[in-house]
Amino acid sequence: QVQLVESGGGLVQPGGSLRLSCAASGSVWSINTMGWYRQAPEKERELVARITSGGSTNYVDSVKDRFTISRDNAKNTVYLQMNSLSPEDTAVYYCNVEGYTPTIRYNLWGQGTQVTVSS
């Protein structure tokens, strides 16, 4: 069984920064893609950023040049550094991890962490 624990959300003023973390633990075995999604009130969940096991990344256009996704494979942890935050970034942020063990493939979601950008 694999568990995900997110941290790092909170309240920040426009123009500020936050760093989200998501750590996978348990029977991780091998992780392929790690990503961050977000869901604002009355909107659908959208992909924010994703990183492969080889380090390739992709971002939604609205966060390019402001957000950076990275991962520490030794710690099974993915990070999202968010700079120049705006009220439009307010949402619940979820991490997503895809991987496999010798017997199963898994695709898991974190519990979500609230990010609020407001003055």
CNS distance restraints for C-alpha pairs under 8 A (distance, minus, plus):
assign (resid   1 and name CA) (resid  26 and name CA) 5.77 0.50 0.50
assign (resid   1 and name CA) (resid  27 and name CA) 5.27 0.50 0.50
assign (resid   1 and name CA) (resid  28 and name CA) 7.58 0.50 0.50
assign (resid   2 and name CA) (resid  24 and name CA) 6.58 0.50 0.50
assign (resid   2 and name CA) (resid  25 and name CA) 5.63 0.50 0.50
assign (resid   2 and name CA) (resid  26 and name CA) 4.71 0.50 0.50
assign (resid   2 and name CA) (resid  27 and name CA) 5.35 0.50 0.50
assign (resid   2 and name CA) (resid  28 and name CA) 5.75 0.50 0.50
assign (resid   3 and name CA) (resid  24 and name CA) 5.57 0.50 0.50
assign (resid   3 and name CA) (resid  25 and name CA) 5.30 0.50 0.50
assign (resid   3 and name CA) (resid  26 and name CA) 6.23 0.50 0.50
assign (resid   4 and name CA) (resid  22 and name CA) 6.42 0.50 0.50
assign (resid   4 and name CA) (resid  23 and name CA) 5.56 0.50 0.50
assign (resid   4 and name CA) (resid  24 and name CA) 4.59 0.50 0.50
assign (resid   4 and name CA) (resid  25 and name CA) 6.57 0.50 0.50
assign (resid   4 and name CA) (resid 108 and name CA) 7.69 0.50 0.50
assign (resid   4 and name CA) (resid 109 and name CA) 7.10 0.50 0.50
assign (resid   4 and name CA) (resid 110 and name CA) 5.21 0.50 0.50
assign (resid   4 and name CA) (resid 111 and name CA) 7.60 0.50 0.50
assign (resid   5 and name CA) (resid  22 and name CA) 5.44 0.50 0.50
assign (resid   5 and name CA) (resid  23 and name CA) 5.34 0.50 0.50
assign (resid   5 and name CA) (resid  24 and name CA) 6.68 0.50 0.50
assign (resid   5 and name CA) (resid 110 and name CA) 6.13 0.50 0.50
assign (resid   5 and name CA) (resid 111 and name CA) 7.10 0.50 0.50
assign (resid   6 and name CA) (resid  20 and name CA) 7.20 0.50 0.50
assign (resid   6 and name CA) (resid  21 and name CA) 5.55 0.50 0.50
assign (resid   6 and name CA) (resid  22 and name CA) 4.28 0.50 0.50
assign (resid   6 and name CA) (resid  23 and name CA) 6.56 0.50 0.50
assign (resid   6 and name CA) (resid  94 and name CA) 7.89 0.50 0.50
assign (resid   6 and name CA) (resid  95 and name CA) 7.30 0.50 0.50
assign (resid   6 and name CA) (resid 110 and name CA) 6.25 0.50 0.50
assign (resid   6 and name CA) (resid 111 and name CA) 6.88 0.50 0.50
assign (resid   6 and name CA) (resid 112 and name CA) 6.78 0.50 0.50
assign (resid   6 and name CA) (resid 113 and name CA) 6.68 0.50 0.50
assign (resid   7 and name CA) (resid  20 and name CA) 5.79 0.50 0.50
assign (resid   7 and name CA) (resid  21 and name CA) 5.27 0.50 0.50
assign (resid   7 and name CA) (resid  22 and name CA) 6.48 0.50 0.50
assign (resid   7 and name CA) (resid 113 and name CA) 6.70 0.50 0.50
assign (resid   8 and name CA) (resid  18 and name CA) 6.95 0.50 0.50
assign (resid   8 and name CA) (resid  19 and name CA) 5.73 0.50 0.50
assign (resid   8 and name CA) (resid  20 and name CA) 4.44 0.50 0.50
assign (resid   8 and name CA) (resid  21 and name CA) 6.15 0.50 0.50
assign (resid   8 and name CA) (resid 113 and name CA) 7.41 0.50 0.50
assign (resid   9 and name CA) (resid  18 and name CA) 7.03 0.50 0.50
assign (resid   9 and name CA) (resid  19 and name CA) 7.44 0.50 0.50
assign (resid   9 and name CA) (resid  20 and name CA) 6.24 0.50 0.50
assign (resid   9 and name CA) (resid 113 and name CA) 5.36 0.50 0.50
assign (resid   9 and name CA) (resid 114 and name CA) 5.37 0.50 0.50
assign (resid   9 and name CA) (resid 115 and name CA) 5.02 0.50 0.50
assign (resid  10 and name CA) (resid  18 and name CA) 7.91 0.50 0.50
assign (resid  10 and name CA) (resid 113 and name CA) 7.89 0.50 0.50
assign (resid  10 and name CA) (resid 114 and name CA) 6.10 0.50 0.50
assign (resid  10 and name CA) (resid 115 and name CA) 5.06 0.50 0.50
assign (resid  10 and name CA) (resid 116 and name CA) 6.14 0.50 0.50
assign (resid  11 and name CA) (resid 115 and name CA) 6.16 0.50 0.50
assign (resid  11 and name CA) (resid 116 and name CA) 4.75 0.50 0.50
assign (resid  11 and name CA) (resid 117 and name CA) 5.91 0.50 0.50
assign (resid  11 and name CA) (resid 118 and name CA) 7.16 0.50 0.50
assign (resid  12 and name CA) (resid  16 and name CA) 5.98 0.50 0.50
assign (resid  12 and name CA) (resid  17 and name CA) 7.17 0.50 0.50
assign (resid  12 and name CA) (resid  18 and name CA) 7.60 0.50 0.50
assign (resid  12 and name CA) (resid 115 and name CA) 7.85 0.50 0.50
assign (resid  12 and name CA) (resid 116 and name CA) 6.32 0.50 0.50
assign (resid  12 and name CA) (resid 117 and name CA) 5.01 0.50 0.50
assign (resid  12 and name CA) (resid 118 and name CA) 6.31 0.50 0.50
assign (resid  12 and name CA) (resid 119 and name CA) 7.68 0.50 0.50
assign (resid  13 and name CA) (resid  85 and name CA) 7.69 0.50 0.50
assign (resid  13 and name CA) (resid  86 and name CA) 7.96 0.50 0.50
assign (resid  13 and name CA) (resid 117 and name CA) 5.41 0.50 0.50
assign (resid  13 and name CA) (resid 118 and name CA) 5.04 0.50 0.50
assign (resid  13 and name CA) (resid 119 and name CA) 5.00 0.50 0.50
assign (resid  14 and name CA) (resid  84 and name CA) 6.99 0.50 0.50
assign (resid  14 and name CA) (resid  85 and name CA) 5.42 0.50 0.50
assign (resid  14 and name CA) (resid  86 and name CA) 4.91 0.50 0.50
assign (resid  14 and name CA) (resid  87 and name CA) 6.53 0.50 0.50
assign (resid  14 and name CA) (resid 117 and name CA) 5.77 0.50 0.50
assign (resid  14 and name CA) (resid 118 and name CA) 6.02 0.50 0.50
assign (resid  14 and name CA) (resid 119 and name CA) 6.48 0.50 0.50
assign (resid  15 and name CA) (resid  83 and name CA) 7.03 0.50 0.50
assign (resid  15 and name CA) (resid  84 and name CA) 4.15 0.50 0.50
assign (resid  15 and name CA) (resid  85 and name CA) 4.89 0.50 0.50
assign (resid  15 and name CA) (resid  86 and name CA) 6.26 0.50 0.50
assign (resid  16 and name CA) (resid  83 and name CA) 6.15 0.50 0.50
assign (resid  16 and name CA) (resid  84 and name CA) 5.49 0.50 0.50
assign (resid  16 and name CA) (resid  85 and name CA) 5.50 0.50 0.50
assign (resid  17 and name CA) (resid  81 and name CA) 7.48 0.50 0.50
assign (resid  17 and name CA) (resid  82 and name CA) 5.38 0.50 0.50
assign (resid  17 and name CA) (resid  83 and name CA) 4.41 0.50 0.50
assign (resid  17 and name CA) (resid  84 and name CA) 6.24 0.50 0.50
assign (resid  17 and name CA) (resid  85 and name CA) 6.21 0.50 0.50
assign (resid  18 and name CA) (resid  81 and name CA) 6.19 0.50 0.50
assign (resid  18 and name CA) (resid  82 and name CA) 5.25 0.50 0.50
assign (resid  18 and name CA) (resid  83 and name CA) 6.78 0.50 0.50
assign (resid  19 and name CA) (resid  79 and name CA) 6.85 0.50 0.50
assign (resid  19 and name CA) (resid  80 and name CA) 5.57 0.50 0.50
assign (resid  19 and name CA) (resid  81 and name CA) 4.47 0.50 0.50
assign (resid  19 and name CA) (resid  82 and name CA) 5.95 0.50 0.50
assign (resid  20 and name CA) (resid  79 and name CA) 5.47 0.50 0.50
assign (resid  20 and name CA) (resid  80 and name CA) 5.00 0.50 0.50
assign (resid  20 and name CA) (resid  81 and name CA) 6.49 0.50 0.50
assign (resid  20 and name CA) (resid  82 and name CA) 7.98 0.50 0.50
assign (resid  21 and name CA) (resid  77 and name CA) 6.84 0.50 0.50
assign (resid  21 and name CA) (resid  78 and name CA) 5.82 0.50 0.50
assign (resid  21 and name CA) (resid  79 and name CA) 4.54 0.50 0.50
assign (resid  21 and name CA) (resid  80 and name CA) 6.58 0.50 0.50
assign (resid  22 and name CA) (resid  77 and name CA) 5.45 0.50 0.50
assign (resid  22 and name CA) (resid  78 and name CA) 5.30 0.50 0.50
assign (resid  22 and name CA) (resid  79 and name CA) 6.45 0.50 0.50
assign (resid  22 and name CA) (resid  95 and name CA) 6.41 0.50 0.50
assign (resid  22 and name CA) (resid 110 and name CA) 7.52 0.50 0.50
assign (resid  23 and name CA) (resid  75 and name CA) 7.28 0.50 0.50
assign (resid  23 and name CA) (resid  76 and name CA) 5.86 0.50 0.50
assign (resid  23 and name CA) (resid  77 and name CA) 4.28 0.50 0.50
assign (resid  23 and name CA) (resid  78 and name CA) 6.61 0.50 0.50
assign (resid  24 and name CA) (resid  28 and name CA) 6.99 0.50 0.50
assign (resid  24 and name CA) (resid  75 and name CA) 8.00 0.50 0.50
assign (resid  24 and name CA) (resid  76 and name CA) 5.44 0.50 0.50
assign (resid  24 and name CA) (resid  77 and name CA) 6.19 0.50 0.50
assign (resid  25 and name CA) (resid  76 and name CA) 7.31 0.50 0.50
assign (resid  27 and name CA) (resid 101 and name CA) 7.44 0.50 0.50
assign (resid  28 and name CA) (resid  99 and name CA) 7.41 0.50 0.50
assign (resid  28 and name CA) (resid 100 and name CA) 7.35 0.50 0.50
assign (resid  28 and name CA) (resid 101 and name CA) 6.97 0.50 0.50
assign (resid  29 and name CA) (resid  99 and name CA) 7.73 0.50 0.50
assign (resid  29 and name CA) (resid 100 and name CA) 6.48 0.50 0.50
assign (resid  29 and name CA) (resid 101 and name CA) 5.20 0.50 0.50
assign (resid  29 and name CA) (resid 102 and name CA) 7.93 0.50 0.50
assign (resid  30 and name CA) (resid  99 and name CA) 5.53 0.50 0.50
assign (resid  30 and name CA) (resid 100 and name CA) 5.54 0.50 0.50
assign (resid  30 and name CA) (resid 101 and name CA) 6.46 0.50 0.50
assign (resid  31 and name CA) (resid  53 and name CA) 6.96 0.50 0.50
assign (resid  31 and name CA) (resid  76 and name CA) 7.77 0.50 0.50
assign (resid  31 and name CA) (resid  97 and name CA) 7.06 0.50 0.50
assign (resid  31 and name CA) (resid  98 and name CA) 5.96 0.50 0.50
assign (resid  31 and name CA) (resid  99 and name CA) 4.04 0.50 0.50
assign (resid  31 and name CA) (resid 100 and name CA) 6.53 0.50 0.50
assign (resid  32 and name CA) (resid  52 and name CA) 5.88 0.50 0.50
assign (resid  32 and name CA) (resid  53 and name CA) 5.03 0.50 0.50
assign (resid  32 and name CA) (resid  97 and name CA) 7.53 0.50 0.50
assign (resid  32 and name CA) (resid  98 and name CA) 5.56 0.50 0.50
assign (resid  32 and name CA) (resid  99 and name CA) 5.02 0.50 0.50
assign (resid  32 and name CA) (resid 100 and name CA) 7.91 0.50 0.50
assign (resid  33 and name CA) (resid  50 and name CA) 6.90 0.50 0.50
assign (resid  33 and name CA) (resid  51 and name CA) 5.72 0.50 0.50
assign (resid  33 and name CA) (resid  52 and name CA) 4.39 0.50 0.50
assign (resid  33 and name CA) (resid  53 and name CA) 5.95 0.50 0.50
assign (resid  33 and name CA) (resid  97 and name CA) 6.02 0.50 0.50
assign (resid  33 and name CA) (resid  98 and name CA) 5.30 0.50 0.50
assign (resid  33 and name CA) (resid  99 and name CA) 7.11 0.50 0.50
assign (resid  34 and name CA) (resid  50 and name CA) 5.80 0.50 0.50
assign (resid  34 and name CA) (resid  51 and name CA) 5.47 0.50 0.50
assign (resid  34 and name CA) (resid  52 and name CA) 6.45 0.50 0.50
assign (resid  34 and name CA) (resid  53 and name CA) 7.97 0.50 0.50
assign (resid  34 and name CA) (resid  71 and name CA) 7.99 0.50 0.50
assign (resid  34 and name CA) (resid  78 and name CA) 6.62 0.50 0.50
assign (resid  34 and name CA) (resid  95 and name CA) 7.30 0.50 0.50
assign (resid  34 and name CA) (resid  96 and name CA) 5.70 0.50 0.50
assign (resid  34 and name CA) (resid  97 and name CA) 4.59 0.50 0.50
assign (resid  34 and name CA) (resid  98 and name CA) 6.42 0.50 0.50
assign (resid  35 and name CA) (resid  47 and name CA) 7.68 0.50 0.50
assign (resid  35 and name CA) (resid  48 and name CA) 7.58 0.50 0.50
assign (resid  35 and name CA) (resid  49 and name CA) 5.62 0.50 0.50
assign (resid  35 and name CA) (resid  50 and name CA) 4.03 0.50 0.50
assign (resid  35 and name CA) (resid  51 and name CA) 6.11 0.50 0.50
assign (resid  35 and name CA) (resid  78 and name CA) 7.56 0.50 0.50
assign (resid  35 and name CA) (resid  95 and name CA) 5.60 0.50 0.50
assign (resid  35 and name CA) (resid  96 and name CA) 5.06 0.50 0.50
assign (resid  35 and name CA) (resid  97 and name CA) 6.50 0.50 0.50
assign (resid  36 and name CA) (resid  47 and name CA) 6.34 0.50 0.50
assign (resid  36 and name CA) (resid  48 and name CA) 5.49 0.50 0.50
assign (resid  36 and name CA) (resid  49 and name CA) 5.40 0.50 0.50
assign (resid  36 and name CA) (resid  50 and name CA) 6.34 0.50 0.50
assign (resid  36 and name CA) (resid  80 and name CA) 7.52 0.50 0.50
assign (resid  36 and name CA) (resid  93 and name CA) 6.71 0.50 0.50
assign (resid  36 and name CA) (resid  94 and name CA) 5.63 0.50 0.50
assign (resid  36 and name CA) (resid  95 and name CA) 4.45 0.50 0.50
assign (resid  36 and name CA) (resid  96 and name CA) 6.07 0.50 0.50
assign (resid  37 and name CA) (resid  45 and name CA) 6.52 0.50 0.50
assign (resid  37 and name CA) (resid  46 and name CA) 5.40 0.50 0.50
assign (resid  37 and name CA) (resid  47 and name CA) 4.36 0.50 0.50
assign (resid  37 and name CA) (resid  48 and name CA) 4.98 0.50 0.50
assign (resid  37 and name CA) (resid  49 and name CA) 7.05 0.50 0.50
assign (resid  37 and name CA) (resid  93 and name CA) 5.67 0.50 0.50
assign (resid  37 and name CA) (resid  94 and name CA) 5.12 0.50 0.50
assign (resid  37 and name CA) (resid  95 and name CA) 6.21 0.50 0.50
assign (resid  37 and name CA) (resid  96 and name CA) 7.41 0.50 0.50
assign (resid  38 and name CA) (resid  45 and name CA) 5.44 0.50 0.50
assign (resid  38 and name CA) (resid  46 and name CA) 5.51 0.50 0.50
assign (resid  38 and name CA) (resid  47 and name CA) 6.62 0.50 0.50
assign (resid  38 and name CA) (resid  48 and name CA) 6.59 0.50 0.50
assign (resid  38 and name CA) (resid  91 and name CA) 5.87 0.50 0.50
assign (resid  38 and name CA) (resid  92 and name CA) 5.45 0.50 0.50
assign (resid  38 and name CA) (resid  93 and name CA) 4.26 0.50 0.50
assign (resid  38 and name CA) (resid  94 and name CA) 5.88 0.50 0.50
assign (resid  39 and name CA) (resid  43 and name CA) 6.22 0.50 0.50
assign (resid  39 and name CA) (resid  44 and name CA) 5.92 0.50 0.50
assign (resid  39 and name CA) (resid  45 and name CA) 4.30 0.50 0.50
assign (resid  39 and name CA) (resid  46 and name CA) 6.40 0.50 0.50
assign (resid  39 and name CA) (resid  91 and name CA) 5.26 0.50 0.50
assign (resid  39 and name CA) (resid  92 and name CA) 5.34 0.50 0.50
assign (resid  39 and name CA) (resid  93 and name CA) 6.59 0.50 0.50
assign (resid  40 and name CA) (resid  44 and name CA) 7.28 0.50 0.50
assign (resid  40 and name CA) (resid  45 and name CA) 7.38 0.50 0.50
assign (resid  40 and name CA) (resid  90 and name CA) 6.50 0.50 0.50
assign (resid  40 and name CA) (resid  91 and name CA) 4.22 0.50 0.50
assign (resid  40 and name CA) (resid  92 and name CA) 6.36 0.50 0.50
assign (resid  41 and name CA) (resid  91 and name CA) 7.08 0.50 0.50
assign (resid  47 and name CA) (resid  59 and name CA) 7.68 0.50 0.50
assign (resid  47 and name CA) (resid  60 and name CA) 6.62 0.50 0.50
assign (resid  48 and name CA) (resid  59 and name CA) 5.70 0.50 0.50
assign (resid  48 and name CA) (resid  60 and name CA) 5.26 0.50 0.50
assign (resid  48 and name CA) (resid  63 and name CA) 7.27 0.50 0.50
assign (resid  49 and name CA) (resid  57 and name CA) 7.08 0.50 0.50
assign (resid  49 and name CA) (resid  58 and name CA) 5.61 0.50 0.50
assign (resid  49 and name CA) (resid  59 and name CA) 4.32 0.50 0.50
assign (resid  49 and name CA) (resid  60 and name CA) 6.40 0.50 0.50
assign (resid  49 and name CA) (resid  68 and name CA) 7.99 0.50 0.50
assign (resid  49 and name CA) (resid  69 and name CA) 6.47 0.50 0.50
assign (resid  50 and name CA) (resid  57 and name CA) 5.52 0.50 0.50
assign (resid  50 and name CA) (resid  58 and name CA) 5.50 0.50 0.50
assign (resid  50 and name CA) (resid  59 and name CA) 6.67 0.50 0.50
assign (resid  50 and name CA) (resid  69 and name CA) 7.03 0.50 0.50
assign (resid  51 and name CA) (resid  55 and name CA) 5.76 0.50 0.50
assign (resid  51 and name CA) (resid  56 and name CA) 5.45 0.50 0.50
assign (resid  51 and name CA) (resid  57 and name CA) 4.42 0.50 0.50
assign (resid  51 and name CA) (resid  58 and name CA) 6.80 0.50 0.50
assign (resid  51 and name CA) (resid  69 and name CA) 6.90 0.50 0.50
assign (resid  51 and name CA) (resid  70 and name CA) 7.03 0.50 0.50
assign (resid  51 and name CA) (resid  71 and name CA) 7.66 0.50 0.50
assign (resid  52 and name CA) (resid  56 and name CA) 5.30 0.50 0.50
assign (resid  52 and name CA) (resid  57 and name CA) 6.61 0.50 0.50
assign (resid  55 and name CA) (resid  70 and name CA) 7.85 0.50 0.50
assign (resid  55 and name CA) (resid  71 and name CA) 8.00 0.50 0.50
assign (resid  57 and name CA) (resid  69 and name CA) 7.42 0.50 0.50
assign (resid  59 and name CA) (resid  63 and name CA) 6.71 0.50 0.50
assign (resid  59 and name CA) (resid  64 and name CA) 6.07 0.50 0.50
assign (resid  60 and name CA) (resid  64 and name CA) 6.66 0.50 0.50
assign (resid  63 and name CA) (resid  67 and name CA) 5.58 0.50 0.50
assign (resid  66 and name CA) (resid  82 and name CA) 6.18 0.50 0.50
assign (resid  66 and name CA) (resid  83 and name CA) 5.14 0.50 0.50
assign (resid  66 and name CA) (resid  84 and name CA) 6.11 0.50 0.50
assign (resid  66 and name CA) (resid  85 and name CA) 7.80 0.50 0.50
assign (resid  67 and name CA) (resid  80 and name CA) 6.73 0.50 0.50
assign (resid  67 and name CA) (resid  81 and name CA) 5.48 0.50 0.50
assign (resid  67 and name CA) (resid  82 and name CA) 4.46 0.50 0.50
assign (resid  67 and name CA) (resid  83 and name CA) 5.96 0.50 0.50
assign (resid  68 and name CA) (resid  80 and name CA) 5.68 0.50 0.50
assign (resid  68 and name CA) (resid  81 and name CA) 5.06 0.50 0.50
assign (resid  68 and name CA) (resid  82 and name CA) 6.62 0.50 0.50
assign (resid  69 and name CA) (resid  78 and name CA) 7.27 0.50 0.50
assign (resid  69 and name CA) (resid  79 and name CA) 5.65 0.50 0.50
assign (resid  69 and name CA) (resid  80 and name CA) 4.58 0.50 0.50
assign (resid  69 and name CA) (resid  81 and name CA) 6.37 0.50 0.50
assign (resid  70 and name CA) (resid  78 and name CA) 5.81 0.50 0.50
assign (resid  70 and name CA) (resid  79 and name CA) 5.25 0.50 0.50
assign (resid  70 and name CA) (resid  80 and name CA) 6.59 0.50 0.50
assign (resid  71 and name CA) (resid  76 and name CA) 7.42 0.50 0.50
assign (resid  71 and name CA) (resid  77 and name CA) 5.62 0.50 0.50
assign (resid  71 and name CA) (resid  78 and name CA) 4.21 0.50 0.50
assign (resid  71 and name CA) (resid  79 and name CA) 5.94 0.50 0.50
assign (resid  72 and name CA) (resid  76 and name CA) 5.92 0.50 0.50
assign (resid  72 and name CA) (resid  77 and name CA) 5.30 0.50 0.50
assign (resid  72 and name CA) (resid  78 and name CA) 6.40 0.50 0.50
assign (resid  73 and name CA) (resid  77 and name CA) 6.52 0.50 0.50
assign (resid  85 and name CA) (resid  89 and name CA) 6.41 0.50 0.50
assign (resid  85 and name CA) (resid 117 and name CA) 6.74 0.50 0.50
assign (resid  86 and name CA) (resid  90 and name CA) 7.56 0.50 0.50
assign (resid  86 and name CA) (resid 117 and name CA) 5.98 0.50 0.50
assign (resid  86 and name CA) (resid 118 and name CA) 7.83 0.50 0.50
assign (resid  87 and name CA) (resid 116 and name CA) 7.26 0.50 0.50
assign (resid  87 and name CA) (resid 117 and name CA) 4.72 0.50 0.50
assign (resid  87 and name CA) (resid 118 and name CA) 5.94 0.50 0.50
assign (resid  88 and name CA) (resid 117 and name CA) 7.73 0.50 0.50
assign (resid  89 and name CA) (resid 115 and name CA) 7.57 0.50 0.50
assign (resid  89 and name CA) (resid 116 and name CA) 7.51 0.50 0.50
assign (resid  89 and name CA) (resid 117 and name CA) 6.79 0.50 0.50
assign (resid  90 and name CA) (resid 114 and name CA) 7.81 0.50 0.50
assign (resid  90 and name CA) (resid 115 and name CA) 5.41 0.50 0.50
assign (resid  90 and name CA) (resid 116 and name CA) 4.63 0.50 0.50
assign (resid  90 and name CA) (resid 117 and name CA) 5.50 0.50 0.50
assign (resid  91 and name CA) (resid 114 and name CA) 6.10 0.50 0.50
assign (resid  91 and name CA) (resid 115 and name CA) 5.54 0.50 0.50
assign (resid  91 and name CA) (resid 116 and name CA) 6.64 0.50 0.50
assign (resid  92 and name CA) (resid 112 and name CA) 5.88 0.50 0.50
assign (resid  92 and name CA) (resid 113 and name CA) 5.39 0.50 0.50
assign (resid  92 and name CA) (resid 114 and name CA) 4.37 0.50 0.50
assign (resid  92 and name CA) (resid 115 and name CA) 5.99 0.50 0.50
assign (resid  93 and name CA) (resid 112 and name CA) 5.32 0.50 0.50
assign (resid  93 and name CA) (resid 113 and name CA) 5.25 0.50 0.50
assign (resid  93 and name CA) (resid 114 and name CA) 6.22 0.50 0.50
assign (resid  93 and name CA) (resid 115 and name CA) 6.96 0.50 0.50
assign (resid  94 and name CA) (resid 109 and name CA) 6.56 0.50 0.50
assign (resid  94 and name CA) (resid 110 and name CA) 5.52 0.50 0.50
assign (resid  94 and name CA) (resid 111 and name CA) 6.66 0.50 0.50
assign (resid  94 and name CA) (resid 112 and name CA) 4.47 0.50 0.50
assign (resid  94 and name CA) (resid 113 and name CA) 6.60 0.50 0.50
assign (resid  95 and name CA) (resid 109 and name CA) 5.75 0.50 0.50
assign (resid  95 and name CA) (resid 110 and name CA) 5.14 0.50 0.50
assign (resid  95 and name CA) (resid 112 and name CA) 7.19 0.50 0.50
assign (resid  96 and name CA) (resid 107 and name CA) 7.03 0.50 0.50
assign (resid  96 and name CA) (resid 108 and name CA) 5.58 0.50 0.50
assign (resid  96 and name CA) (resid 109 and name CA) 4.66 0.50 0.50
assign (resid  96 and name CA) (resid 110 and name CA) 6.43 0.50 0.50
assign (resid  97 and name CA) (resid 106 and name CA) 7.83 0.50 0.50
assign (resid  97 and name CA) (resid 107 and name CA) 5.66 0.50 0.50
assign (resid  97 and name CA) (resid 108 and name CA) 5.30 0.50 0.50
assign (resid  97 and name CA) (resid 109 and name CA) 6.67 0.50 0.50
assign (resid  98 and name CA) (resid 105 and name CA) 7.61 0.50 0.50
assign (resid  98 and name CA) (resid 106 and name CA) 5.65 0.50 0.50
assign (resid  98 and name CA) (resid 107 and name CA) 4.43 0.50 0.50
assign (resid  98 and name CA) (resid 108 and name CA) 6.54 0.50 0.50
assign (resid  99 and name CA) (resid 105 and name CA) 5.84 0.50 0.50
assign (resid  99 and name CA) (resid 106 and name CA) 5.38 0.50 0.50
assign (resid  99 and name CA) (resid 107 and name CA) 6.64 0.50 0.50
assign (resid 100 and name CA) (resid 104 and name CA) 5.67 0.50 0.50
assign (resid 100 and name CA) (resid 105 and name CA) 4.10 0.50 0.50
assign (resid 100 and name CA) (resid 106 and name CA) 5.72 0.50 0.50
assign (resid 101 and name CA) (resid 105 and name CA) 6.30 0.50 0.50
